[in-house]
Every structure is written in C-alpha cells, then in structure tokens.
C-alpha cells in the first residue's frame, strides 16, 4: 500500500492588507483564498462543530482580514483573523479542498446565509 | 493531603503553566546575531523570524541552535525504542555529529537508567535546565527531575506542557541532531512534537512480529499524515544466535519489518538481533554502542546512523526548498 503524499505548498502569500491569501503548491497549482472565505470555512470546531450537522453558518465576515499566519509543524498553518478567531489549523489538504472546490463551497455558504436570514455584512 | 488517612507524605511534581496547554505561544523575538554561521530562514510573518539553522524544515519555528530533530517511535510499546534511541544517538555522535537525546516518554522515562544516571539532577542556569552530558551526548529526561519510582499521574495537557518545556526550556546549545525517544502510541506526545516543531524525520522501530508491525504501520501513517518524512524502519529483536551452539532462532519471527518497509515504500534501515549483551549493557546503564564501540552490535547501530545521517542531508538539500510565508 502506498500512502498518498500530501501536496506540499511552496508559498503562502498574504495580499491586499490581509484580505487575500494566495497558496501555491510545489506541483504548480495555485489558489486565491479570500480571508472571508477562509474565516467562514475555518476548520476550527468553533465553526465546523463536531459533526456536519453542527456546522455553524458565520455571517458578517465580509471585511475580515488575516493578521497572522504561523506554521504548525510540517503540515499546517494557524491563521489569526482580526476578529479574534485563531483556533483554525489549516492543513495543506484543507487549502487544496477549499481551493479546488471553491465555487461549490462558497455557493453553499451563500445559500446557507440566505436560508438563515444572515448577511455577509457585519 | 496529610489529613487523608494513611498518607504519610507527599511528593509534588509541577510544571510551569503555559497558556493554551501544549501549543506554543509565539516565540518572543530573540536578538539574532548577524554573524551567525547558519543563514536565517527566508520569510517571516509580521514578527521577526526565529533564529534557526539552515535545514529545510527549520525555517518554521524550529528550536534555535538545533539543526535537525528526529523522532524514534514505534506505535507499540516494548519493542526497544529507548535502547535503539540511546544506541543510535551514540552512533551518530561517533560519526562526528553533535547529538542530543530527549526522552519524551513522560510516563515511563528510560534515559536515566539507560545511562546509569539515576539520582542525577540537572542544573538550572539563566532560567534554563542544563542537559546532562554523558558519553558525548546531551541528555534530558523528566526522569532527571523526579524520583525513579515516582509515577507521573498526569493528564494529557500536562504531558504536552512538559514535553514542550523539555524541548524549549533546556539549554541545548548547538546540536547537529536531536534524537527524541518517543513514548508508544499516536497521541498527545506525538501530536505535540508534530505540531510544535518541524520534525526532520521519524525512525520507526518494530519487532518482526505481525502484532508489532500493525502498530508500526499506524505509526508510519501518523507521521505521513503530518508530513514528517519517514527516515526508515528498524527491525529490533530480529533474531537470536545461541551463544552455546551458534544456531539462529527467530524468536519473534524474522524479516517482517523489511517486508513491511517494502510494502509501505519506506527505507529499511537494519536488523538488530536479540543479544544478551545489548540488554545487559542497557540495564547496566552503559549502552553497547558506548561499551563496545568496535563490536558487531555497535556496528549495526553505526550503519543505521550513517543511513539516517545521509538521508537527513538529502532532505535538507536544495532540492527541497523551504515554504515561504510572505506578507505583502
């Protein structure tokens, strides 16, 4: 059995005053991930809950920005947002997932906002 | 506590409280000497990058002064991790490297016994513990801070905190490699190491038995999950040669680890036989690589150490560029 190698990023570039994170991988792929997107899809249990049914829809994050990115071992980074959220540990395959399925995941988020009467505006 | 019937005395072992359990708070900026022989890492988040040497993974919050940190793990207990770590560390030192050995088994520290240092207490200098120097190694273990017979009845967060302190609050100085003797399993200790430091690699120790290999497989999978390179698999207690008649007995089977390594496409580092002398010297506090450096068993450990050293330099080479974190 061969263990699938986790894609390794070559660069994380924070742009637009912390509003955009560009993640580039060693295999050449690159993803533009907005701070708002990363915030509302944070892997933290504060957002994801402990099961898919417990996932929270977080609104009002249109203007959130990333303050700090710190490495976690070899396999992830911890992102601190300017609203105080800092419990999300973003592993490399999380970035691949959020990047490659962005339209789908973002679309689902917007639908959830609408269904719950929430808004992107703070 | 004295009022509890039957209690005659109490021994209290404490660790300093650190915010957030084992997760390291951002390292405060250290004065970085511009004349440092090792180049500083390429990129920084909005705070000064930690002073760390050139090895590829060390740009990410490594321990200042330590070029490579390798974990010796197993998944299963009792396969000989501590004996292997001790002899490997000695063998690496014989190759000319500056080596430290960190005993990360908080519940069952072995390093003091393995090196015959029972009762030795480390000094404190400038708020840091000074590692014990023995046989050319720098050693640290929770076993140096408590009585040999004291059980560490601790919850996970305290274990995490202790390991982090043994790593960062010890005056390790400049080391080429730190060997970390991990406890068995895939829990708090392993996660703490994987999250708090960029491990340069992991050596997995197993006996040839299927039962042990199952756990070794899990150990390998765990490290791959957290992007720690596998330096290789060591088959311990590989075979026994009867000292009387010279017949070989494969008491725990033989060769399973090599097959497993092939199957999982990780390097196979070597076979260490079941040998009275290895066990006796371990119990006696003088590991065989130090007692009989010219002997056949020390040679086995030296060969494994050479393979590890070569693989570490490979991983650290220009072929594997560091991750850049850039803030525009």
Interface residues (C-beta under 8 A of the other chain):
Chain A: X1 X2 X3 X5 X6 X8 X9 X10 X11 X12 X13 X14 X15 X16 X18 X67 X68 X69 X70 X71 X72 X73 X74 X75 X76 X77 X92
Chain B: X26 X45 X46 X47 X57 X60 X61 X193 X194 X195 X196 X197 X198 X199 X220 X221 X224 X225 X226 X227 X228 X263 X264 X265 X321 X323 X324 X325 X326 X327 X328
